[in-house]
Amino acid sequence: MLEDGQWIRIYPVPLSFLLDLKGSGRVKNVKYTWIEIDLNKRLDDFRPESHSPVNYDFRDLVIHEKIETTDNWEERKQICLQNVYTNMETLIEDSKSPKHTSLAVFKPAGNLKLMWQEVAREWKDEWKDLRKQLDLFATDKTPESLIPKLPYKFSYVFTDETGKQRKMMIEDWEIGALYWNCLKMAEGNEAVALEKVKQKYEDEFNAKDIYLFLGTTKKFHAMGAPNPFVIIGVFYPKKETQTKLF
């Protein structure tokens, strides 16, 4: 997001920015950190939020301060919750021409239910084709070896303010990292790991003030899919227990 709460999308992003390639190889904790970088509007993407770095190796990147969770995420709320949707039909309508909105914050009306489905355990050939772009990643390892394929697809089921039920896939780094950590703690027992993921993403999150970060995939957005959005992040401060005094 920009300082005024406007969403932008940046791609491609070098793996060296997302992963600790010299250490554990895990995803870096870069969320909610201000960065400064020169961007170009992507001319091959109709979505207004889409940009690409002027320098694909991020050589001009400046990393500033991280916004912490003090005062129940107050500073994060001031930035992230400036424009919140509560009706999915309104958001889907805004995703159409002429707005083409493709990134948004959404507030579910009721509790979230986490579901999962077993999927293929190997990357498809389309992903492996990214080897052709290895100069962008500055590493001698292939992307699929650095980012293991999740064997499960996670989704949230929830309702909006109209009471209509929605099911949306969760495409978020955090849930994948959580699954692998839980699997390690469960000593390879996938059933136990999945229950631990459910404990956080359903049981724990439903006790909080949940907002969903939503984004479209270019392919399904361009096709005019009935709902082109997937969940790309979860915003989860505690519920306010009393009115603040000013």
C-alpha positions in Angstrom: 0.0 0.0 0.0 0.9 3.6 -0.5 0.8 6.0 2.4 -2.7 7.1 1.4 -4.1 3.6 1.6 -4.0 3.0 -2.1 -3.1 -0.6 -3.1 -0.4 -1.3 -5.7 0.9 -4.6 -7.0 4.6 -5.1 -7.8 5.9 -8.0 -9.9 8.2 -9.6 -10.7 9.9 -9.6 -7.3 13.3 -11.3 -6.9 13.3 -14.3 -4.5 16.3 -12.7 -2.7 13.8 -10.1 -1.4 11.2 -12.6 -0.2 13.5 -15.5 1.0 16.5 -15.6 3.3 18.7 -17.3 0.7 21.8 -17.0 2.8 20.2 -18.3 6.0 17.3 -20.6 6.7 15.8 -20.2 3.2 12.5 -19.3 4.9 10.2 -16.4 4.0 11.5 -13.1 5.3 9.4 -11.1 7.7 8.9 -8.1 5.4 5.2 -7.5 5.8 4.2 -4.0 7.1 7.6 -2.6 6.3 7.8 0.7 4.3 10.0 0.4 1.2 11.0 2.9 -1.4 11.6 1.8 -5.0 11.1 3.2 -8.5 8.2 1.6 -10.4 6.7 1.6 -13.9 3.0 1.1 -14.6 2.7 -2.3 -16.3 1.4 -1.8 -19.9 0.7 -5.5 -20.3 -1.7 -5.7 -17.3 -5.2 -4.0 -17.4 -5.4 -3.9 -13.6 -4.7 -0.3 -12.5 -2.7 -1.4 -9.4 -0.1 -3.4 -11.3 3.4 -2.1 -11.6 6.9 -3.5 -12.2 10.2 -2.4 -10.7 12.4 -0.2 -12.9 15.3 -2.3 -11.8 14.3 -6.0 -11.7 17.2 -6.8 -9.3 15.8 -4.2 -6.8 19.2 -2.4 -6.8 17.5 0.9 -5.9 15.4 -0.6 -3.0 15.5 1.4 0.2 14.0 -0.4 3.3 12.5 1.9 5.9 10.9 1.3 9.3 8.4 -1.5 10.1 5.0 -0.6 11.4 4.6 -2.6 14.6 1.5 -3.9 16.3 1.5 -1.4 19.2 -1.8 -0.1 20.5 -3.7 -3.0 19.0 -2.4 -2.4 15.4 -3.6 1.2 15.5 -1.0 2.6 13.0 -1.6 -0.4 10.6 -5.4 0.2 10.9 -5.0 3.9 9.9 -3.3 2.8 6.7 -4.9 -0.5 5.8 -8.5 0.2 6.7 -9.2 3.4 4.8 -11.5 1.7 2.2 -13.2 -1.5 3.4 -15.7 -3.5 1.5 -18.5 -5.5 3.3 -20.5 -6.6 0.2 -18.9 -9.0 -2.2 -21.3 -8.1 -5.0 -20.2 -4.5 -4.8 -16.5 -5.5 -4.9 -17.1 -7.8 -7.9 -19.0 -5.1 -9.7 -16.0 -2.7 -9.1 -13.7 -5.3 -10.6 -15.4 -4.8 -13.9 -14.8 -2.1 -16.4 -14.2 0.8 -16.1 -12.7 0.5 -12.5 -11.1 -2.9 -12.8 -10.4 -3.0 -9.1 -8.1 -5.9 -8.3 -6.9 -5.4 -4.8 -9.1 -4.7 -1.8 -9.8 -5.0 2.0 -12.9 -7.0 2.8 -14.7 -7.4 6.2 -16.6 -10.7 6.6 -19.9 -10.5 8.4 -19.6 -13.8 10.3 -17.2 -16.4 11.4 -14.7 -17.9 9.1 -14.6 -21.7 8.4 -11.3 -23.1 7.1 -11.4 -25.9 4.5 -8.6 -27.8 2.8 -8.3 -30.1 -0.2 -5.4 -32.4 -1.1 -3.8 -31.4 -4.4 -0.8 -32.4 -6.6 2.5 -32.5 -4.7 4.7 -31.4 -7.6 4.8 -28.1 -9.4 3.2 -28.0 -12.8 5.3 -27.4 -15.9 4.1 -23.8 -16.0 5.9 -23.1 -12.8 9.0 -24.9 -13.8 9.1 -22.6 -16.9 10.2 -19.9 -14.5 13.7 -21.4 -14.8 13.9 -19.3 -18.0 13.8 -16.2 -15.7 16.4 -17.2 -13.2 18.4 -14.1 -14.0 15.7 -12.3 -12.0 16.3 -14.4 -8.9 20.0 -14.2 -8.5 20.4 -17.7 -7.2 21.8 -21.0 -8.5 18.8 -22.9 -7.2 15.5 -23.4 -9.1 12.4 -21.6 -7.7 10.6 -24.9 -7.2 13.4 -26.1 -5.0 13.4 -23.0 -2.9 9.6 -22.8 -2.5 8.2 -26.3 -1.7 4.8 -27.2 -3.2 2.0 -27.2 -0.7 0.1 -30.5 -0.9 -3.1 -28.9 0.2 -5.3 -26.0 -1.1 -6.7 -23.9 1.7 -10.0 -22.0 1.5 -12.2 -19.8 3.7 -16.0 -20.1 3.8 -17.7 -16.9 5.1 -20.7 -14.7 4.6 -20.9 -11.0 3.7 -23.3 -8.4 5.0 -26.1 -9.8 2.7 -25.8 -13.2 4.3 -24.7 -14.8 1.1 -22.0 -17.5 1.7 -18.7 -17.3 -0.2 -15.9 -19.8 -0.6 -12.5 -18.3 -1.5 -9.1 -19.8 -1.9 -6.3 -18.6 0.4 -3.2 -17.7 -1.6 -1.0 -16.3 1.2 2.7 -16.9 2.1 1.8 -17.1 5.8 -0.6 -20.1 5.7 2.0 -22.0 3.7 4.8 -21.2 6.1 2.5 -22.1 9.0 1.7 -25.5 7.5 5.4 -26.4 7.0 6.2 -25.3 10.6 3.3 -27.3 12.0 4.3 -30.3 9.9 7.8 -30.1 11.4 6.4 -29.9 14.9 4.1 -32.8 14.2 7.1 -34.9 13.0 5.6 -35.3 9.5 2.0 -36.1 10.6 0.0 -34.2 8.0 -3.3 -34.7 9.8 -1.9 -33.1 13.0 -0.3 -30.3 11.0 -3.6 -29.5 9.3 -5.5 -29.3 12.7 -2.8 -26.9 14.0 -3.4 -24.7 10.9 -7.1 -24.8 11.6 -6.6 -23.9 15.2 -4.9 -20.6 14.1 -6.8 -19.7 11.0 -10.2 -20.7 12.3 -10.3 -20.9 16.1 -7.8 -18.2 16.9 -8.7 -15.8 14.1 -12.5 -16.0 14.8 -11.8 -14.5 18.2 -10.2 -11.5 16.6 -11.3 -8.5 14.5 -10.7 -10.1 11.1 -10.3 -8.4 7.7 -9.3 -10.1 4.5 -6.9 -8.8 1.9 -8.2 -9.8 -1.5 -6.6 -9.8 -5.0 -7.5 -11.0 -8.4 -5.5 -13.3 -10.7 -4.9 -11.7 -14.0 -6.1 -14.7 -16.0 -9.5 -15.1 -14.3 -10.0 -11.4 -14.0 -9.6 -11.0 -17.7 -11.9 -13.9 -18.4 -14.7 -12.1 -16.4 -15.0 -14.9 -13.8 -18.0 -14.6 -11.5 -15.6 -14.0 -8.6 -12.0 -13.3 -9.7 -10.7 -12.7 -6.2 -8.6 -14.9 -3.9 -7.5 -14.2 -0.3 -3.9 -12.9 -0.3 -3.7 -12.0 3.4 -5.4 -11.8 6.8 -5.5 -8.7 9.0 -6.2 -9.8 12.6 -6.0 -7.2 15.4 -7.8 -8.0 18.7 -11.4 -7.0 19.0 -11.8 -3.7 20.8 -13.2 -4.3 24.3 -14.1 -0.7 25.1 -14.5 2.6 23.4 -11.4 4.7 23.2 -11.3 8.0 25.0 -10.1 11.1 23.0 
